[in-house]
Amino acid sequence: MVSKDVIFDEVRRVGREWVIRGRVRSRSRPNTWHSVEVRIRRLRNGEVAMVGRCDCEAFTKGHMVCWHMLHLTNAFIKNRHRLVSGLGFSVNY
């Protein structure tokens, strides 16, 4: 188990971009899980760009990056070597 609050449904590399799909437990409603997708890309200048979407109210109504997107990204970064082992990729994020 990577996290009690995150379930990874898909982790794949598309070109220079990581696509991560999963479910993240709601902090305000612990029995609710939000569907989240993030795409992470390292830019040529060394910066990292992240775009994504979530079905939570903060994202669907507020159109802003939500905690669920950040939490999925953080869980991926912390566990990236374990998550992608066997995929044949070198992970340097």
PyMOL Python script that loads the backbone (N, CA, C, O; Angstrom):
from pymol import cmd

cmd.read_pdbstr("""\
ATOM      1  N   MET A   1       0.845  -1.177   0.000  1.00  0.00           N
ATOM      2  CA  MET A   1       0.000   0.000   0.000  1.00  0.00           C
ATOM      3  C   MET A   1       0.893   1.243   0.000  1.00  0.00           C
ATOM      4  O   MET A   1       1.817   1.358   0.805  1.00  0.00           O
ATOM      5  N   VAL A   2       0.606   2.151  -0.899  1.00  0.00           N
ATOM      6  CA  VAL A   2       1.363   3.387  -1.008  1.00  0.00           C
ATOM      7  C   VAL A   2       0.865   4.405   0.007  1.00  0.00           C
ATOM      8  O   VAL A   2       1.666   5.055   0.679  1.00  0.00           O
ATOM      9  N   SER A   3      -0.453   4.550   0.123  1.00  0.00           N
ATOM     10  CA  SER A   3      -1.070   5.508   1.039  1.00  0.00           C
ATOM     11  C   SER A   3      -2.479   5.036   1.352  1.00  0.00           C
ATOM     12  O   SER A   3      -3.142   4.439   0.503  1.00  0.00           O
ATOM     13  N   LYS A   4      -2.935   5.300   2.557  1.00  0.00           N
ATOM     14  CA  LYS A   4      -4.307   4.919   2.902  1.00  0.00           C
ATOM     15  C   LYS A   4      -5.328   5.849   2.252  1.00  0.00           C
ATOM     16  O   LYS A   4      -6.522   5.551   2.237  1.00  0.00           O
ATOM     17  N   ASP A   5      -4.862   6.967   1.719  1.00  0.00           N
ATOM     18  CA  ASP A   5      -5.750   7.952   1.107  1.00  0.00           C
ATOM     19  C   ASP A   5      -5.663   7.997  -0.410  1.00  0.00           C
ATOM     20  O   ASP A   5      -6.359   8.795  -1.038  1.00  0.00           O
ATOM     21  N   VAL A   6      -4.821   7.155  -1.020  1.00  0.00           N
ATOM     22  CA  VAL A   6      -4.615   7.189  -2.471  1.00  0.00           C
ATOM     23  C   VAL A   6      -4.657   5.773  -3.028  1.00  0.00           C
ATOM     24  O   VAL A   6      -4.033   4.859  -2.489  1.00  0.00           O
ATOM     25  N   ILE A   7      -5.402   5.607  -4.117  1.00  0.00           N
ATOM     26  CA  ILE A   7      -5.405   4.359  -4.880  1.00  0.00           C
ATOM     27  C   ILE A   7      -4.983   4.719  -6.303  1.00  0.00           C
ATOM     28  O   ILE A   7      -5.643   5.520  -6.965  1.00  0.00           O
ATOM     29  N   PHE A   8      -3.888   4.129  -6.771  1.00  0.00           N
ATOM     30  CA  PHE A   8      -3.423   4.383  -8.132  1.00  0.00           C
ATOM     31  C   PHE A   8      -4.128   3.435  -9.087  1.00  0.00           C
ATOM     32  O   PHE A   8      -4.094   2.218  -8.903  1.00  0.00           O
ATOM     33  N   ASP A   9      -4.770   3.996 -10.110  1.00  0.00           N
ATOM     34  CA  ASP A   9      -5.432   3.194 -11.133  1.00  0.00           C
ATOM     35  C   ASP A   9      -4.556   3.028 -12.370  1.00  0.00           C
ATOM     36  O   ASP A   9      -4.631   2.011 -13.059  1.00  0.00           O
ATOM     37  N   GLU A  10      -3.726   4.032 -12.648  1.00  0.00           N
ATOM     38  CA  GLU A  10      -2.870   3.975 -13.843  1.00  0.00           C
ATOM     39  C   GLU A  10      -1.679   4.902 -13.656  1.00  0.00           C
ATOM     40  O   GLU A  10      -1.825   6.039 -13.209  1.00  0.00           O
ATOM     41  N   VAL A  11      -0.512   4.407 -14.000  1.00  0.00           N
ATOM     42  CA  VAL A  11       0.705   5.213 -14.047  1.00  0.00           C
ATOM     43  C   VAL A  11       1.396   4.832 -15.346  1.00  0.00           C
ATOM     44  O   VAL A  11       1.764   3.674 -15.545  1.00  0.00           O
ATOM     45  N   ARG A  12       1.574   5.815 -16.235  1.00  0.00           N
ATOM     46  CA  ARG A  12       2.240   5.510 -17.505  1.00  0.00           C
ATOM     47  C   ARG A  12       2.998   6.728 -17.993  1.00  0.00           C
ATOM     48  O   ARG A  12       2.727   7.861 -17.598  1.00  0.00           O
ATOM     49  N   ARG A  13       3.932   6.463 -18.844  1.00  0.00           N
ATOM     50  CA  ARG A  13       4.726   7.535 -19.422  1.00  0.00           C
ATOM     51  C   ARG A  13       4.318   7.708 -20.872  1.00  0.00           C
ATOM     52  O   ARG A  13       4.246   6.738 -21.627  1.00  0.00           O
ATOM     53  N   VAL A  14       4.053   8.945 -21.258  1.00  0.00           N
ATOM     54  CA  VAL A  14       3.697   9.289 -22.632  1.00  0.00           C
ATOM     55  C   VAL A  14       4.684  10.367 -23.075  1.00  0.00           C
ATOM     56  O   VAL A  14       4.556  11.531 -22.694  1.00  0.00           O
ATOM     57  N   GLY A  15       5.652   9.977 -23.867  1.00  0.00           N
ATOM     58  CA  GLY A  15       6.688  10.929 -24.268  1.00  0.00           C
ATOM     59  C   GLY A  15       7.472  11.395 -23.054  1.00  0.00           C
ATOM     60  O   GLY A  15       8.040  10.582 -22.325  1.00  0.00           O
ATOM     61  N   ARG A  16       7.503  12.702 -22.836  1.00  0.00           N
ATOM     62  CA  ARG A  16       8.222  13.282 -21.692  1.00  0.00           C
ATOM     63  C   ARG A  16       7.305  13.512 -20.502  1.00  0.00           C
ATOM     64  O   ARG A  16       7.690  14.183 -19.545  1.00  0.00           O
ATOM     65  N   GLU A  17       6.119  12.973 -20.551  1.00  0.00           N
ATOM     66  CA  GLU A  17       5.091  13.282 -19.558  1.00  0.00           C
ATOM     67  C   GLU A  17       4.660  12.024 -18.806  1.00  0.00           C
ATOM     68  O   GLU A  17       4.526  10.954 -19.400  1.00  0.00           O
ATOM     69  N   TRP A  18       4.445  12.156 -17.506  1.00  0.00           N
ATOM     70  CA  TRP A  18       3.848  11.087 -16.705  1.00  0.00           C
ATOM     71  C   TRP A  18       2.358  11.342 -16.599  1.00  0.00           C
ATOM     72  O   TRP A  18       1.936  12.464 -16.319  1.00  0.00           O
ATOM     73  N   VAL A  19       1.562  10.313 -16.820  1.00  0.00           N
ATOM     74  CA  VAL A  19       0.110  10.390 -16.654  1.00  0.00           C
ATOM     75  C   VAL A  19      -0.232   9.507 -15.464  1.00  0.00           C
ATOM     76  O   VAL A  19       0.053   8.309 -15.462  1.00  0.00           O
ATOM     77  N   ILE A  20      -0.845  10.107 -14.456  1.00  0.00           N
ATOM     78  CA  ILE A  20      -1.192   9.378 -13.240  1.00  0.00           C
ATOM     79  C   ILE A  20      -2.689   9.531 -13.012  1.00  0.00           C
ATOM     80  O   ILE A  20      -3.204  10.645 -12.913  1.00  0.00           O
ATOM     81  N   ARG A  21      -3.378   8.400 -12.932  1.00  0.00           N
ATOM     82  CA  ARG A  21      -4.813   8.400 -12.642  1.00  0.00           C
ATOM     83  C   ARG A  21      -5.035   7.608 -11.368  1.00  0.00           C
ATOM     84  O   ARG A  21      -4.415   6.571 -11.135  1.00  0.00           O
ATOM     85  N   GLY A  22      -5.940   8.128 -10.548  1.00  0.00           N
ATOM     86  CA  GLY A  22      -6.219   7.419  -9.310  1.00  0.00           C
ATOM     87  C   GLY A  22      -7.409   8.006  -8.587  1.00  0.00           C
ATOM     88  O   GLY A  22      -8.125   8.869  -9.093  1.00  0.00           O
ATOM     89  N   ARG A  23      -7.588   7.500  -7.383  1.00  0.00           N
ATOM     90  CA  ARG A  23      -8.654   7.986  -6.509  1.00  0.00           C
ATOM     91  C   ARG A  23      -8.032   8.455  -5.204  1.00  0.00           C
ATOM     92  O   ARG A  23      -7.138   7.815  -4.651  1.00  0.00           O
ATOM     93  N   VAL A  24      -8.528   9.587  -4.729  1.00  0.00           N
ATOM     94  CA  VAL A  24      -8.023  10.172  -3.488  1.00  0.00           C
ATOM     95  C   VAL A  24      -9.193  10.368  -2.541  1.00  0.00           C
ATOM     96  O   VAL A  24     -10.234  10.908  -2.915  1.00  0.00           O
ATOM     97  N   ARG A  25      -9.002   9.918  -1.303  1.00  0.00           N
ATOM     98  CA  ARG A  25     -10.060  10.023  -0.296  1.00  0.00           C
ATOM     99  C   ARG A  25     -10.318  11.490   0.059  1.00  0.00           C
ATOM    100  O   ARG A  25      -9.385  12.276   0.222  1.00  0.00           O
ATOM    101  N   SER A  26     -11.592  11.840   0.176  1.00  0.00           N
ATOM    102  CA  SER A  26     -11.991  13.179   0.593  1.00  0.00           C
ATOM    103  C   SER A  26     -11.612  13.392   2.052  1.00  0.00           C
ATOM    104  O   SER A  26     -11.770  12.491   2.875  1.00  0.00           O
ATOM    105  N   ARG A  27     -11.112  14.582   2.373  1.00  0.00           N
ATOM    106  CA  ARG A  27     -10.797  14.891   3.774  1.00  0.00           C
ATOM    107  C   ARG A  27     -12.049  15.255   4.552  1.00  0.00           C
ATOM    108  O   ARG A  27     -12.131  14.995   5.752  1.00  0.00           O
ATOM    109  N   SER A  28     -13.028  15.856   3.879  1.00  0.00           N
ATOM    110  CA  SER A  28     -14.251  16.278   4.581  1.00  0.00           C
ATOM    111  C   SER A  28     -15.297  15.169   4.646  1.00  0.00           C
ATOM    112  O   SER A  28     -16.138  15.160   5.545  1.00  0.00           O
ATOM    113  N   ARG A  29     -15.247  14.237   3.699  1.00  0.00           N
ATOM    114  CA  ARG A  29     -16.183  13.100   3.673  1.00  0.00           C
ATOM    115  C   ARG A  29     -15.365  11.820   3.476  1.00  0.00           C
ATOM    116  O   ARG A  29     -15.170  11.381   2.342  1.00  0.00           O
ATOM    117  N   PRO A  30     -14.886  11.220   4.569  1.00  0.00           N
ATOM    118  CA  PRO A  30     -13.952  10.089   4.480  1.00  0.00           C
ATOM    119  C   PRO A  30     -14.451   8.879   3.695  1.00  0.00           C
ATOM    120  O   PRO A  30     -13.637   8.061   3.267  1.00  0.00           O
ATOM    121  N   ASN A  31     -15.748   8.739   3.494  1.00  0.00           N
ATOM    122  CA  ASN A  31     -16.259   7.609   2.710  1.00  0.00           C
ATOM    123  C   ASN A  31     -16.338   7.924   1.219  1.00  0.00           C
ATOM    124  O   ASN A  31     -16.757   7.079   0.429  1.00  0.00           O
ATOM    125  N   THR A  32     -15.939   9.130   0.832  1.00  0.00           N
ATOM    126  CA  THR A  32     -15.983   9.565  -0.565  1.00  0.00           C
ATOM    127  C   THR A  32     -14.576   9.558  -1.152  1.00  0.00           C
ATOM    128  O   THR A  32     -13.623  10.035  -0.534  1.00  0.00           O
ATOM    129  N   TRP A  33     -14.468   9.008  -2.356  1.00  0.00           N
ATOM    130  CA  TRP A  33     -13.204   8.994  -3.086  1.00  0.00           C
ATOM    131  C   TRP A  33     -13.372   9.814  -4.362  1.00  0.00           C
ATOM    132  O   TRP A  33     -14.350   9.640  -5.089  1.00  0.00           O
ATOM    133  N   HIS A  34     -12.418  10.710  -4.635  1.00  0.00           N
ATOM    134  CA  HIS A  34     -12.474  11.556  -5.831  1.00  0.00           C
ATOM    135  C   HIS A  34     -11.590  10.975  -6.930  1.00  0.00           C
ATOM    136  O   HIS A  34     -10.475  10.521  -6.674  1.00  0.00           O
ATOM    137  N   SER A  35     -12.106  10.999  -8.152  1.00  0.00           N
ATOM    138  CA  SER A  35     -11.337  10.562  -9.324  1.00  0.00           C
ATOM    139  C   SER A  35     -10.433  11.703  -9.763  1.00  0.00           C
ATOM    140  O   SER A  35     -10.886  12.828  -9.973  1.00  0.00           O
ATOM    141  N   VAL A  36      -9.151  11.398  -9.897  1.00  0.00           N
ATOM    142  CA  VAL A  36      -8.146  12.426 -10.169  1.00  0.00           C
ATOM    143  C   VAL A  36      -7.236  11.960 -11.303  1.00  0.00           C
ATOM    144  O   VAL A  36      -6.890  10.782 -11.392  1.00  0.00           O
ATOM    145  N   GLU A  37      -6.859  12.891 -12.159  1.00  0.00           N
ATOM    146  CA  GLU A  37      -5.835  12.636 -13.175  1.00  0.00           C
ATOM    147  C   GLU A  37      -4.871  13.803 -13.172  1.00  0.00           C
ATOM    148  O   GLU A  37      -5.289  14.960 -13.205  1.00  0.00           O
ATOM    149  N   VAL A  38      -3.580  13.503 -13.132  1.00  0.00           N
ATOM    150  CA  VAL A  38      -2.567  14.549 -13.254  1.00  0.00           C
ATOM    151  C   VAL A  38      -1.561  14.134 -14.319  1.00  0.00           C
ATOM    152  O   VAL A  38      -1.304  12.951 -14.540  1.00  0.00           O
ATOM    153  N   ARG A  39      -1.004  15.145 -14.969  1.00  0.00           N
ATOM    154  CA  ARG A  39       0.060  14.953 -15.953  1.00  0.00           C
ATOM    155  C   ARG A  39       1.225  15.822 -15.506  1.00  0.00           C
ATOM    156  O   ARG A  39       1.079  17.022 -15.271  1.00  0.00           O
ATOM    157  N   ILE A  40       2.382  15.185 -15.394  1.00  0.00           N
ATOM    158  CA  ILE A  40       3.571  15.868 -14.893  1.00  0.00           C
ATOM    159  C   ILE A  40       4.636  15.835 -15.975  1.00  0.00           C
ATOM    160  O   ILE A  40       4.902  14.794 -16.575  1.00  0.00           O
ATOM    161  N   ARG A  41       5.245  16.996 -16.215  1.00  0.00           N
ATOM    162  CA  ARG A  41       6.284  17.092 -17.246  1.00  0.00           C
ATOM    163  C   ARG A  41       7.409  17.985 -16.733  1.00  0.00           C
ATOM    164  O   ARG A  41       7.166  19.058 -16.182  1.00  0.00           O
ATOM    165  N   ARG A  42       8.634  17.527 -16.924  1.00  0.00           N
ATOM    166  CA  ARG A  42       9.789  18.371 -16.610  1.00  0.00           C
ATOM    167  C   ARG A  42      10.079  19.219 -17.842  1.00  0.00           C
ATOM    168  O   ARG A  42      10.259  18.697 -18.943  1.00  0.00           O
ATOM    169  N   LEU A  43      10.121  20.523 -17.644  1.00  0.00           N
ATOM    170  CA  LEU A  43      10.370  21.449 -18.743  1.00  0.00           C
ATOM    171  C   LEU A  43      11.868  21.561 -19.012  1.00  0.00           C
ATOM    172  O   LEU A  43      12.688  21.180 -18.176  1.00  0.00           O
ATOM    173  N   ARG A  44      12.210  22.078 -20.165  1.00  0.00           N
ATOM    174  CA  ARG A  44      13.616  22.176 -20.555  1.00  0.00           C
ATOM    175  C   ARG A  44      14.425  23.062 -19.606  1.00  0.00           C
ATOM    176  O   ARG A  44      15.629  22.860 -19.448  1.00  0.00           O
ATOM    177  N   ASN A  45      13.775  24.037 -18.978  1.00  0.00           N
ATOM    178  CA  ASN A  45      14.482  24.931 -18.059  1.00  0.00           C
ATOM    179  C   ASN A  45      14.609  24.337 -16.653  1.00  0.00           C
ATOM    180  O   ASN A  45      15.101  25.006 -15.745  1.00  0.00           O
ATOM    181  N   GLY A  46      14.171  23.089 -16.467  1.00  0.00           N
ATOM    182  CA  GLY A  46      14.294  22.421 -15.179  1.00  0.00           C
ATOM    183  C   GLY A  46      13.053  22.488 -14.310  1.00  0.00           C
ATOM    184  O   GLY A  46      12.936  21.745 -13.335  1.00  0.00           O
ATOM    185  N   GLU A  47      12.123  23.371 -14.653  1.00  0.00           N
ATOM    186  CA  GLU A  47      10.884  23.458 -13.885  1.00  0.00           C
ATOM    187  C   GLU A  47      10.002  22.247 -14.180  1.00  0.00           C
ATOM    188  O   GLU A  47      10.167  21.573 -15.196  1.00  0.00           O
ATOM    189  N   VAL A  48       9.070  21.989 -13.277  1.00  0.00           N
ATOM    190  CA  VAL A  48       8.121  20.894 -13.452  1.00  0.00           C
ATOM    191  C   VAL A  48       6.732  21.494 -13.610  1.00  0.00           C
ATOM    192  O   VAL A  48       6.319  22.335 -12.811  1.00  0.00           O
ATOM    193  N   ALA A  49       6.012  21.064 -14.642  1.00  0.00           N
ATOM    194  CA  ALA A  49       4.646  21.536 -14.879  1.00  0.00           C
ATOM    195  C   ALA A  49       3.673  20.408 -14.566  1.00  0.00           C
ATOM    196  O   ALA A  49       3.921  19.246 -14.889  1.00  0.00           O
ATOM    197  N   MET A  50       2.566  20.769 -13.931  1.00  0.00           N
ATOM    198  CA  MET A  50       1.534  19.793 -13.610  1.00  0.00           C
ATOM    199  C   MET A  50       0.190  20.352 -14.059  1.00  0.00           C
ATOM    200  O   MET A  50      -0.144  21.501 -13.768  1.00  0.00           O
ATOM    201  N   VAL A  51      -0.569  19.540 -14.760  1.00  0.00           N
ATOM    202  CA  VAL A  51      -1.948  19.874 -15.097  1.00  0.00           C
ATOM    203  C   VAL A  51      -2.793  18.677 -14.701  1.00  0.00           C
ATOM    204  O   VAL A  51      -2.296  17.554 -14.613  1.00  0.00           O
ATOM    205  N   GLY A  52      -4.056  18.921 -14.465  1.00  0.00           N
ATOM    206  CA  GLY A  52      -4.889  17.795 -14.071  1.00  0.00           C
ATOM    207  C   GLY A  52      -6.345  18.155 -13.949  1.00  0.00           C
ATOM    208  O   GLY A  52      -6.789  19.247 -14.306  1.00  0.00           O
ATOM    209  N   ARG A  53      -7.083  17.169 -13.417  1.00  0.00           N
ATOM    210  CA  ARG A  53      -8.507  17.374 -13.190  1.00  0.00           C
ATOM    211  C   ARG A  53      -8.949  16.469 -12.044  1.00  0.00           C
ATOM    212  O   ARG A  53      -8.320  15.456 -11.737  1.00  0.00           O
ATOM    213  N   CYS A  54     -10.050  16.875 -11.430  1.00  0.00           N
ATOM    214  CA  CYS A  54     -10.596  16.142 -10.292  1.00  0.00           C
ATOM    215  C   CYS A  54     -12.106  16.342 -10.302  1.00  0.00           C
ATOM    216  O   CYS A  54     -12.600  17.351 -10.804  1.00  0.00           O
ATOM    217  N   ASP A  55     -12.836  15.382  -9.750  1.00  0.00           N
ATOM    218  CA  ASP A  55     -14.292  15.532  -9.721  1.00  0.00           C
ATOM    219  C   ASP A  55     -14.795  16.180  -8.425  1.00  0.00           C
ATOM    220  O   ASP A  55     -15.997  16.167  -8.160  1.00  0.00           O
ATOM    221  N   CYS A  56     -13.897  16.744  -7.620  1.00  0.00           N
ATOM    222  CA  CYS A  56     -14.323  17.405  -6.379  1.00  0.00           C
ATOM    223  C   CYS A  56     -14.910  18.785  -6.677  1.00  0.00           C
ATOM    224  O   CYS A  56     -14.744  19.318  -7.774  1.00  0.00           O
ATOM    225  N   GLU A  57     -15.595  19.352  -5.692  1.00  0.00           N
ATOM    226  CA  GLU A  57     -16.237  20.658  -5.869  1.00  0.00           C
ATOM    227  C   GLU A  57     -15.230  21.781  -6.064  1.00  0.00           C
ATOM    228  O   GLU A  57     -15.484  22.704  -6.838  1.00  0.00           O
ATOM    229  N   ALA A  58     -14.095  21.722  -5.379  1.00  0.00           N
ATOM    230  CA  ALA A  58     -13.098  22.788  -5.520  1.00  0.00           C
ATOM    231  C   ALA A  58     -12.641  22.913  -6.968  1.00  0.00           C
ATOM    232  O   ALA A  58     -12.423  24.019  -7.461  1.00  0.00           O
ATOM    233  N   PHE A  59     -12.497  21.775  -7.648  1.00  0.00           N
ATOM    234  CA  PHE A  59     -12.053  21.827  -9.038  1.00  0.00           C
ATOM    235  C   PHE A  59     -13.214  22.073  -9.993  1.00  0.00           C
ATOM    236  O   PHE A  59     -13.107  22.918 -10.881  1.00  0.00           O
ATOM    237  N   THR A  60     -14.327  21.348  -9.828  1.00  0.00           N
ATOM    238  CA  THR A  60     -15.422  21.464 -10.793  1.00  0.00           C
ATOM    239  C   THR A  60     -16.139  22.805 -10.702  1.00  0.00           C
ATOM    240  O   THR A  60     -16.594  23.333 -11.717  1.00  0.00           O
ATOM    241  N   LYS A  61     -16.246  23.363  -9.497  1.00  0.00           N
ATOM    242  CA  LYS A  61     -16.935  24.652  -9.348  1.00  0.00           C
ATOM    243  C   LYS A  61     -15.965  25.819  -9.254  1.00  0.00           C
ATOM    244  O   LYS A  61     -16.248  26.906  -9.758  1.00  0.00           O
ATOM    245  N   GLY A  62     -14.830  25.604  -8.614  1.00  0.00           N
ATOM    246  CA  GLY A  62     -13.875  26.688  -8.413  1.00  0.00           C
ATOM    247  C   GLY A  62     -12.809  26.778  -9.478  1.00  0.00           C
ATOM    248  O   GLY A  62     -12.095  27.778  -9.557  1.00  0.00           O
ATOM    249  N   HIS A  63     -12.686  25.732 -10.313  1.00  0.00           N
ATOM    250  CA  HIS A  63     -11.708  25.704 -11.409  1.00  0.00           C
ATOM    251  C   HIS A  63     -10.293  26.021 -10.920  1.00  0.00           C
ATOM    252  O   HIS A  63      -9.566  26.805 -11.529  1.00  0.00           O
ATOM    253  N   MET A  64      -9.925  25.390  -9.802  1.00  0.00           N
ATOM    254  CA  MET A  64      -8.600  25.623  -9.250  1.00  0.00           C
ATOM    255  C   MET A  64      -7.945  24.296  -8.887  1.00  0.00           C
ATOM    256  O   MET A  64      -8.627  23.288  -8.698  1.00  0.00           O
ATOM    257  N   VAL A  65      -6.633  24.304  -8.793  1.00  0.00           N
ATOM    258  CA  VAL A  65      -5.917  23.104  -8.374  1.00  0.00           C
ATOM    259  C   VAL A  65      -6.397  22.745  -6.976  1.00  0.00           C
ATOM    260  O   VAL A  65      -6.454  23.597  -6.089  1.00  0.00           O
ATOM    261  N   CYS A  66      -6.740  21.489  -6.790  1.00  0.00           N
ATOM    262  CA  CYS A  66      -7.287  21.063  -5.497  1.00  0.00           C
ATOM    263  C   CYS A  66      -6.279  20.214  -4.725  1.00  0.00           C
ATOM    264  O   CYS A  66      -5.258  19.783  -5.262  1.00  0.00           O
ATOM    265  N   TRP A  67      -6.594  19.990  -3.462  1.00  0.00           N
ATOM    266  CA  TRP A  67      -5.758  19.178  -2.589  1.00  0.00           C
ATOM    267  C   TRP A  67      -5.601  17.767  -3.145  1.00  0.00           C
ATOM    268  O   TRP A  67      -4.530  17.175  -3.017  1.00  0.00           O
ATOM    269  N   HIS A  68      -6.644  17.220  -3.755  1.00  0.00           N
ATOM    270  CA  HIS A  68      -6.608  15.841  -4.259  1.00  0.00           C
ATOM    271  C   HIS A  68      -5.575  15.687  -5.374  1.00  0.00           C
ATOM    272  O   HIS A  68      -4.860  14.687  -5.427  1.00  0.00           O
ATOM    273  N   MET A  69      -5.497  16.679  -6.264  1.00  0.00           N
ATOM    274  CA  MET A  69      -4.503  16.651  -7.339  1.00  0.00           C
ATOM    275  C   MET A  69      -3.090  16.721  -6.762  1.00  0.00           C
ATOM    276  O   MET A  69      -2.196  15.997  -7.201  1.00  0.00           O
ATOM    277  N   LEU A  70      -2.899  17.589  -5.787  1.00  0.00           N
ATOM    278  CA  LEU A  70      -1.586  17.729  -5.168  1.00  0.00           C
ATOM    279  C   LEU A  70      -1.209  16.480  -4.378  1.00  0.00           C
ATOM    280  O   LEU A  70      -0.050  16.064  -4.383  1.00  0.00           O
ATOM    281  N   HIS A  71      -2.184  15.883  -3.701  1.00  0.00           N
ATOM    282  CA  HIS A  71      -1.920  14.689  -2.898  1.00  0.00           C
ATOM    283  C   HIS A  71      -1.557  13.495  -3.792  1.00  0.00           C
ATOM    284  O   HIS A  71      -0.641  12.740  -3.466  1.00  0.00           O
ATOM    285  N   LEU A  72      -2.261  13.321  -4.909  1.00  0.00           N
ATOM    286  CA  LEU A  72      -1.932  12.245  -5.848  1.00  0.00           C
ATOM    287  C   LEU A  72      -0.526  12.448  -6.411  1.00  0.00           C
ATOM    288  O   LEU A  72       0.250  11.498  -6.510  1.00  0.00           O
ATOM    289  N   THR A  73      -0.203  13.683  -6.778  1.00  0.00           N
ATOM    290  CA  THR A  73       1.125  13.998  -7.303  1.00  0.00           C
ATOM    291  C   THR A  73       2.200  13.712  -6.262  1.00  0.00           C
ATOM    292  O   THR A  73       3.224  13.104  -6.573  1.00  0.00           O
ATOM    293  N   ASN A  74       1.969  14.146  -5.037  1.00  0.00           N
ATOM    294  CA  ASN A  74       2.941  13.929  -3.970  1.00  0.00           C
ATOM    295  C   ASN A  74       3.141  12.436  -3.696  1.00  0.00           C
ATOM    296  O   ASN A  74       4.272  11.984  -3.518  1.00  0.00           O
ATOM    297  N   ALA A  75       2.049  11.674  -3.662  1.00  0.00           N
ATOM    298  CA  ALA A  75       2.154  10.226  -3.435  1.00  0.00           C
ATOM    299  C   ALA A  75       2.924   9.558  -4.574  1.00  0.00           C
ATOM    300  O   ALA A  75       3.706   8.638  -4.334  1.00  0.00           O
ATOM    301  N   PHE A  76       2.710  10.011  -5.810  1.00  0.00           N
ATOM    302  CA  PHE A  76       3.460   9.468  -6.949  1.00  0.00           C
ATOM    303  C   PHE A  76       4.950   9.769  -6.807  1.00  0.00           C
ATOM    304  O   PHE A  76       5.786   8.878  -6.959  1.00  0.00           O
ATOM    305  N   ILE A  77       5.279  11.026  -6.517  1.00  0.00           N
ATOM    306  CA  ILE A  77       6.686  11.413  -6.422  1.00  0.00           C
ATOM    307  C   ILE A  77       7.386  10.648  -5.301  1.00  0.00           C
ATOM    308  O   ILE A  77       8.506  10.173  -5.485  1.00  0.00           O
ATOM    309  N   LYS A  78       6.743  10.524  -4.154  1.00  0.00           N
ATOM    310  CA  LYS A  78       7.349   9.811  -3.022  1.00  0.00           C
ATOM    311  C   LYS A  78       7.541   8.324  -3.305  1.00  0.00           C
ATOM    312  O   LYS A  78       8.471   7.714  -2.778  1.00  0.00           O
ATOM    313  N   ASN A  79       6.682   7.736  -4.120  1.00  0.00           N
ATOM    314  CA  ASN A  79       6.696   6.290  -4.359  1.00  0.00           C
ATOM    315  C   ASN A  79       7.004   5.923  -5.803  1.00  0.00           C
ATOM    316  O   ASN A  79       6.730   4.799  -6.222  1.00  0.00           O
ATOM    317  N   ARG A  80       7.568   6.849  -6.571  1.00  0.00           N
ATOM    318  CA  ARG A  80       7.716   6.667  -8.013  1.00  0.00           C
ATOM    319  C   ARG A  80       8.542   5.445  -8.377  1.00  0.00           C
ATOM    320  O   ARG A  80       8.214   4.749  -9.337  1.00  0.00           O
ATOM    321  N   HIS A  81       9.596   5.170  -7.640  1.00  0.00           N
ATOM    322  CA  HIS A  81      10.442   4.026  -8.002  1.00  0.00           C
ATOM    323  C   HIS A  81       9.687   2.712  -7.834  1.00  0.00           C
ATOM    324  O   HIS A  81       9.804   1.820  -8.674  1.00  0.00           O
ATOM    325  N   ARG A  82       8.926   2.588  -6.777  1.00  0.00           N
ATOM    326  CA  ARG A  82       8.142   1.371  -6.546  1.00  0.00           C
ATOM    327  C   ARG A  82       7.004   1.257  -7.560  1.00  0.00           C
ATOM    328  O   ARG A  82       6.705   0.162  -8.036  1.00  0.00           O
ATOM    329  N   LEU A  83       6.364   2.393  -7.895  1.00  0.00           N
ATOM    330  CA  LEU A  83       5.224   2.372  -8.810  1.00  0.00           C
ATOM    331  C   LEU A  83       5.612   2.018 -10.240  1.00  0.00           C
ATOM    332  O   LEU A  83       4.839   1.369 -10.945  1.00  0.00           O
ATOM    333  N   VAL A  84       6.796   2.433 -10.675  1.00  0.00           N
ATOM    334  CA  VAL A  84       7.166   2.222 -12.077  1.00  0.00           C
ATOM    335  C   VAL A  84       8.176   1.102 -12.266  1.00  0.00           C
ATOM    336  O   VAL A  84       8.641   0.883 -13.384  1.00  0.00           O
ATOM    337  N   SER A  85       8.525   0.392 -11.210  1.00  0.00           N
ATOM    338  CA  SER A  85       9.475  -0.712 -11.377  1.00  0.00           C
ATOM    339  C   SER A  85       8.871  -1.732 -12.342  1.00  0.00           C
ATOM    340  O   SER A  85       7.701  -2.098 -12.229  1.00  0.00           O
ATOM    341  N   GLY A  86       9.664  -2.166 -13.260  1.00  0.00           N
ATOM    342  CA  GLY A  86       9.192  -3.118 -14.253  1.00  0.00           C
ATOM    343  C   GLY A  86       8.635  -2.474 -15.509  1.00  0.00           C
ATOM    344  O   GLY A  86       8.334  -3.173 -16.477  1.00  0.00           O
ATOM    345  N   LEU A  87       8.492  -1.145 -15.513  1.00  0.00           N
ATOM    346  CA  LEU A  87       7.995  -0.477 -16.716  1.00  0.00           C
ATOM    347  C   LEU A  87       9.130  -0.148 -17.687  1.00  0.00           C
ATOM    348  O   LEU A  87       8.876   0.249 -18.824  1.00  0.00           O
ATOM    349  N   GLY A  88      10.369  -0.310 -17.250  1.00  0.00           N
ATOM    350  CA  GLY A  88      11.502  -0.054 -18.133  1.00  0.00           C
ATOM    351  C   GLY A  88      11.859   1.408 -18.260  1.00  0.00           C
ATOM    352  O   GLY A  88      12.442   1.807 -19.268  1.00  0.00           O
ATOM    353  N   PHE A  89      11.525   2.229 -17.263  1.00  0.00           N
ATOM    354  CA  PHE A  89      11.818   3.654 -17.318  1.00  0.00           C
ATOM    355  C   PHE A  89      12.818   4.027 -16.246  1.00  0.00           C
ATOM    356  O   PHE A  89      12.889   3.394 -15.193  1.00  0.00           O
ATOM    357  N   SER A  90      13.583   5.057 -16.526  1.00  0.00           N
ATOM    358  CA  SER A  90      14.424   5.678 -15.513  1.00  0.00           C
ATOM    359  C   SER A  90      13.646   6.861 -14.969  1.00  0.00           C
ATOM    360  O   SER A  90      13.199   7.716 -15.734  1.00  0.00           O
ATOM    361  N   VAL A  91      13.483   6.918 -13.667  1.00  0.00           N
ATOM    362  CA  VAL A  91      12.657   7.960 -13.054  1.00  0.00           C
ATOM    363  C   VAL A  91      13.554   8.912 -12.290  1.00  0.00           C
ATOM    364  O   VAL A  91      14.229   8.512 -11.341  1.00  0.00           O
ATOM    365  N   ASN A  92      13.562  10.173 -12.701  1.00  0.00           N
ATOM    366  CA  ASN A  92      14.433  11.161 -12.063  1.00  0.00           C
ATOM    367  C   ASN A  92      13.676  12.306 -11.422  1.00  0.00           C
ATOM    368  O   ASN A  92      14.314  13.259 -10.973  1.00  0.00           O
ATOM    369  N   TYR A  93      12.362  12.271 -11.351  1.00  0.00           N
ATOM    370  CA  TYR A  93      11.609  13.371 -10.745  1.00  0.00           C
ATOM    371  C   TYR A  93      11.791  13.352  -9.264  1.00  0.00           C
ATOM    372  O   TYR A  93      11.237  14.199  -8.563  1.00  0.00           O
TER     373      TYR A  93
END
""", "prot")
cmd.dss("prot")
cmd.show_as("cartoon", "prot")
cmd.util.cbc("prot")
cmd.orient("prot")
